[in-house]
Each structure stands twice: as structure tokens, then as C-alpha cells.
Amino acid sequence: MTTSLVMTVLGPDRSGLVRTLSDIVAAQGGNWLESRMARLAGQFAGIVRVECADASADELIARLQALGADGITVQTVRETAPAPENRRTLSVDVVGNDRPGIVRELAAAIANAGGNVEELTTGLESAPMAGHPLFRARGVVSIPENSDAIALTTAIENLGGDLSVDVS
């Protein structure tokens, strides 16, 4: 039997950090299934899903948590697969003037339309010509199979007339 582990990793960015993580996973016979990693303000931030034999899961978790001595925080949970739902995924791209609370507003609009954020990347870009900061969000949202994508688009557009929304 195998165990699937989902972990978050946070710590000061440095060369070789991903190698260290992958070495620990491999030493316990684990398989690195998927990950998302980024450098944010000098910090390494990542989410990783690995699979390992049930018998080595506790040791793998212990070795990962031992990285705390080097300032690396690793939190791990054993994945439990929920019952599959009939959902479809949509790509979402939103651009507009930056303002405090825009991510909160976007997340609420998605949830209120029955959506679930599967993946989301946000950031600031310079507006062409003017140079003021523009908010951009790109992601993947799942909605119930019988839902209408127009409802999601409308919910996001209702956040403000300055937003350009593309849902496909």
C-alpha cells in the first residue's frame, strides 16, 4: 500500500533547496508526483505531493520536518481522496486596476458562483503607456458540470467596470 503526502515548504531561498527536498523523498523510496514552487521576497515557498510506501511515510515526514534546524518549515498531511464530483474546469484571466482587497473580492465572486479555485497566480504588471500597477490573476476554476460559465464571468465582472475578464 502507498501513502500520498501533500506538504508545504517555506524557508529562506538558497541554491540546492529543491535538491535537498528531492533527496530526502528519494532516500525514503518516495515518488515526487507534482509541485508548485516560487521565490517570493527572498523566501522559497512550495507545495509538493509525493507518494511513498505506507511503511516509510512516518520516517519521510520526520526527515522533512528535521529541516526545521536549517530554517525550513515543512508541514505535511496525508492525502485523503474525496469522492469525485462532476465538475469541469475553466481558465480564468482577470486584469484591472490594483486595489486593496481585490484577491478577496475575486475569491468571493468565484465561490459565490459555485466555483472552486484549483490554481491561481496573481501579480502586478505595469500598465502600457501609463505605467501604473495593474492587477492580473490567471488560474483554473472548477464549476459543477451543470453550471453555466457565464454566471462565473458575470460574478467576476460585477466586481468593477475596470476589470477585463476572460473565462474559457
C-alpha positions as CSV (number, residue, x, y, z in Angstrom):
1,M,0.0,0.0,0.0
2,T,1.1,3.5,-0.6
3,T,0.5,6.8,1.1
4,S,0.1,10.1,-0.7
5,L,1.5,13.1,1.2
6,V,0.9,16.8,0.5
7,M,3.3,19.2,2.0
8,T,4.0,22.9,2.2
9,V,7.6,24.1,2.3
10,L,8.7,27.6,3.4
11,G,12.1,29.0,4.2
12,P,14.9,31.3,3.1
13,D,15.7,30.7,-0.5
14,R,19.0,29.1,-1.3
15,S,20.7,27.1,-4.0
16,G,20.1,23.4,-3.7
17,L,16.9,23.6,-1.6
18,V,14.8,21.6,-4.1
19,R,17.6,19.1,-4.4
20,T,17.7,18.6,-0.6
21,L,13.9,18.0,-0.6
22,S,14.0,15.6,-3.5
23,D,17.0,13.7,-2.0
24,I,15.0,13.1,1.2
25,V,12.0,11.9,-0.7
26,A,14.1,9.6,-2.9
27,A,16.0,8.2,0.1
28,Q,12.7,7.0,1.5
29,G,11.7,5.4,-1.8
30,G,9.2,8.2,-2.5
31,N,7.9,9.4,-5.8
32,W,7.6,13.2,-6.4
33,L,4.2,13.4,-8.2
34,E,3.7,17.2,-8.6
35,S,4.7,20.5,-7.2
36,R,4.3,24.3,-7.4
37,M,7.3,26.4,-6.2
38,A,8.2,30.0,-6.2
39,R,10.6,32.5,-4.8
40,L,8.7,35.3,-3.1
41,A,10.5,38.2,-1.4
42,G,13.6,36.1,-0.8
43,Q,11.7,33.1,0.6
44,F,11.2,29.8,-1.0
45,A,7.6,28.7,-1.0
46,G,6.3,25.4,-2.3
47,I,3.6,22.8,-2.3
48,V,4.5,19.3,-3.1
49,R,2.7,16.0,-3.5
50,V,4.6,12.8,-3.1
51,E,3.8,9.1,-2.8
52,C,5.6,6.6,-0.7
53,A,5.2,3.2,0.8
54,D,3.0,3.2,3.9
55,A,5.9,1.8,6.0
56,S,8.2,4.7,5.2
57,A,5.7,7.6,5.4
58,D,6.4,8.4,9.1
59,E,10.1,8.4,8.5
60,L,9.8,10.6,5.4
61,I,7.7,13.1,7.4
62,A,10.2,13.1,10.3
63,R,13.2,13.7,7.9
64,L,11.4,16.5,6.2
65,Q,10.4,18.2,9.5
66,A,14.1,17.9,10.6
67,L,14.9,20.6,8.0
68,G,13.5,23.0,10.6
69,A,17.0,23.0,12.1
70,D,18.0,24.8,8.8
71,G,15.1,27.3,9.0
72,I,13.0,25.3,6.5
73,T,9.4,24.7,7.7
74,V,7.7,21.6,6.2
75,Q,4.1,20.8,7.1
76,T,2.8,17.5,5.8
77,V,-0.7,15.9,5.6
78,R,-1.7,12.5,4.4
79,E,-3.9,13.0,1.4
80,T,-7.4,11.7,1.5
81,A,-9.1,11.4,-1.8
82,P,-12.6,12.9,-1.7
83,A,-15.4,11.3,-3.7
84,P,-15.1,12.6,-7.3
85,E,-17.6,15.3,-8.3
86,N,-18.9,16.0,-11.7
87,R,-17.0,19.3,-12.3
88,R,-15.5,21.0,-15.3
89,T,-12.5,23.3,-15.3
90,L,-12.3,26.7,-16.9
91,S,-9.3,29.0,-17.5
92,V,-9.7,32.5,-15.9
93,D,-7.7,35.6,-16.7
94,V,-8.5,38.9,-15.0
95,V,-6.8,42.2,-15.4
96,G,-7.7,45.5,-13.8
97,N,-6.6,48.4,-11.6
98,D,-5.0,47.2,-8.4
99,R,-6.7,47.9,-5.1
100,P,-6.6,46.5,-1.6
101,G,-8.9,43.5,-1.2
102,I,-9.1,42.6,-4.9
103,V,-8.0,39.0,-4.3
104,R,-10.6,38.6,-1.5
105,E,-13.3,40.1,-3.8
106,L,-12.2,37.7,-6.7
107,A,-12.2,34.7,-4.4
108,A,-15.7,35.6,-3.1
109,A,-17.1,36.1,-6.6
110,I,-15.7,32.7,-7.7
111,A,-17.1,30.9,-4.6
112,N,-20.5,32.6,-4.8
113,A,-20.8,31.4,-8.4
114,G,-20.2,27.8,-7.2
115,G,-16.6,27.8,-8.4
116,N,-13.6,26.3,-6.7
117,V,-10.1,27.7,-7.2
118,E,-7.9,24.9,-8.5
119,E,-4.9,27.0,-9.3
120,L,-4.3,30.8,-9.1
121,T,-1.4,33.1,-9.8
122,T,-1.6,36.8,-9.0
123,G,0.7,39.7,-9.5
124,L,1.2,43.3,-10.6
125,E,2.1,44.5,-14.0
126,S,2.8,47.9,-15.4
127,A,0.0,49.4,-17.4
128,P,1.0,50.1,-21.0
129,M,1.8,53.8,-21.6
130,A,0.6,54.9,-18.1
131,G,2.9,52.6,-16.1
132,H,0.6,52.4,-13.0
133,P,0.2,49.0,-11.4
134,L,-2.3,46.6,-12.9
135,F,-3.6,43.6,-11.1
136,R,-3.5,40.3,-13.0
137,A,-4.9,36.9,-12.0
138,R,-4.6,33.8,-14.0
139,G,-5.9,30.5,-12.9
140,V,-8.1,27.4,-13.2
141,V,-11.5,27.3,-11.6
142,S,-13.8,24.2,-11.4
143,I,-17.5,24.6,-11.5
144,P,-20.3,22.0,-11.2
145,E,-20.8,20.2,-14.6
146,N,-24.3,21.6,-14.9
147,S,-23.3,25.2,-14.2
148,D,-23.0,28.0,-16.7
149,A,-19.7,29.6,-17.3
150,I,-21.5,32.9,-18.0
151,A,-22.5,33.1,-14.3
152,L,-18.9,32.9,-13.3
153,T,-17.9,35.6,-15.8
154,T,-20.7,37.9,-14.7
155,A,-19.8,37.4,-11.0
156,I,-16.2,38.5,-11.6
157,E,-17.2,41.4,-14.0
158,N,-19.6,42.7,-11.3
159,L,-16.5,43.5,-9.2
160,G,-15.9,46.6,-11.2
161,G,-16.1,48.1,-14.7
162,D,-12.3,48.4,-14.9
163,L,-11.8,44.6,-15.0
164,S,-11.1,42.7,-18.2
165,V,-12.4,39.1,-17.6
166,D,-11.7,36.1,-19.9
167,V,-13.2,32.8,-18.9
168,S,-12.8,29.9,-21.3
